[in-house]
Amino acid sequence: MKPLRIDPKTADLDDLIGRGILLHGHEGPFLVAGIRMGLLALDLLESPGYFGLAAECEAGTTPPLSCLADGIQVGSGCTVGKGNLRVTEANRPRVTFTDAGGRRLVVELRAEVWKTFRESDADKATALARQAPISRLFLWERTVAR
Ligand SMILES: [Zn+2]
C-alpha cells in the first residue's frame, strides 16, 4: 500500500487541527503548536512526512506541555507506533527532526510564546498558536549531522 504524504504547502491547518482534536481529545495551544512545528519540519526538510523522518520531542509526559507530541504526530506523521517519534523528559517545547540523509532541524517554541501559553486562557493561547506567523512562534536551526 502506498504511504500517505503530507504536503505542508497545501495542507489545511483547520483540517489538521480537527484531526488533532480527534486524536488528542481536546484543542489546545501546544497541540496546535505541535501541528505547525511538524508542518514546518516537512517544509524545511522537504519531507513527505510519515516515513523517512524521525522526531525527538522534549516536551515530556505532563500536560499541557506534553500535548505538543500529539501535534507533532498529526503535523509530521512521525508517530510513537512507527518508532519515529520519541518523547523525552526535558520538559521544554523543543523538537529535533532528523531525516534519512542526516539533515537535522531543531524547532523550539519561543520563550515569550511559551510564557503567553502559560499565562493566557486556553482559547486565547490556542488562537495565538493558530494565527501567529510561524517566525513569531518558533526559533529553528538546521544542521547536517556528521
Ligand atoms: Zn492536551
Residues whose N, C-alpha, C, O or C-beta is under 5 A from the ligand:
A	BS01	ZN	G28 C67
